[in-house]
Amino acid sequence: MKAKLGFWYCDCFAKGDVDGNRNANPLDVTFLVNCVYKTQCALAANINCPFPIGDMDCSGGLTPIDVTILVNYVYKQLDSMCYGCGK
């Protein structure tokens, strides 16, 4: 989604899309688990977003809470993500 916020422009991938293929799926969960718990980060780079691509709660970092939110979104269609760039 694209949103213009004052002078700042934001062009984010789909929220939860940590591998950069433009949708959130079980592979994204695997990547985020590896990043949070095993420090093997292979997250897609997205320089136009205010938060790291796997930061599901917009806390500014990657935590186990981000994994929980992404699991709920991918497997249960529960959307409790923050949207730093809008939906």
C-alpha positions in Angstrom: 0.0 0.0 0.0 1.2 3.5 -0.8 0.6 6.4 1.5 1.9 9.9 1.5 2.5 11.2 5.0 3.5 14.8 4.8 7.0 15.0 3.1 7.7 11.4 3.9 6.7 8.7 1.4 6.1 5.1 2.3 5.9 2.1 -0.1 5.8 -1.0 2.1 5.5 -4.7 1.1 2.5 -6.6 2.3 2.7 -6.6 6.1 4.2 -9.9 7.3 5.9 -10.5 4.0 9.4 -11.1 5.5 10.8 -12.8 2.4 9.7 -10.1 0.0 7.4 -12.1 -2.3 4.5 -9.6 -1.6 2.3 -11.9 0.5 2.4 -13.4 4.0 2.6 -17.2 4.1 4.1 -20.1 6.2 7.5 -19.5 4.7 7.5 -16.0 6.2 6.7 -17.5 9.6 9.7 -19.8 9.2 12.0 -16.9 8.3 10.7 -14.8 11.2 11.2 -17.6 13.7 14.8 -18.1 12.5 15.4 -14.4 12.8 13.9 -14.0 16.3 15.0 -17.3 17.9 18.2 -18.3 16.0 19.5 -14.9 14.9 19.7 -16.2 11.3 18.0 -13.2 9.7 17.1 -13.5 6.0 14.4 -10.8 6.0 13.7 -8.8 2.8 15.1 -5.3 2.8 12.5 -2.6 2.7 14.1 0.8 3.1 10.9 2.8 2.6 9.1 1.5 5.7 9.5 3.0 9.2 9.8 -0.4 10.9 11.7 -3.6 10.2 9.8 -5.8 7.7 9.0 -8.5 10.4 8.1 -6.0 13.1 4.4 -7.0 13.3 3.6 -4.8 16.4 5.6 -1.8 15.3 7.7 -1.9 18.4 10.9 -1.0 16.5 12.5 -4.5 16.8 11.9 -8.2 16.3 10.5 -10.1 19.3 8.6 -13.3 20.0 5.4 -11.2 20.0 6.0 -10.5 16.3 6.1 -14.3 15.6 2.9 -14.8 17.5 1.1 -12.1 15.6 2.4 -13.5 12.2 1.4 -17.1 13.1 -2.1 -15.9 14.0 -2.4 -13.9 10.8 -1.1 -16.7 8.5 -2.8 -19.7 10.1 -5.9 -18.2 11.7 -6.5 -15.0 9.6 -6.5 -12.9 12.8 -5.2 -9.5 11.9 -3.7 -7.8 15.0 -0.8 -6.2 13.2 0.0 -2.5 13.4 0.2 -0.8 10.0 3.0 1.8 10.1 2.3 2.5 6.4 -1.5 1.9 6.4 -3.3 -1.2 5.1 
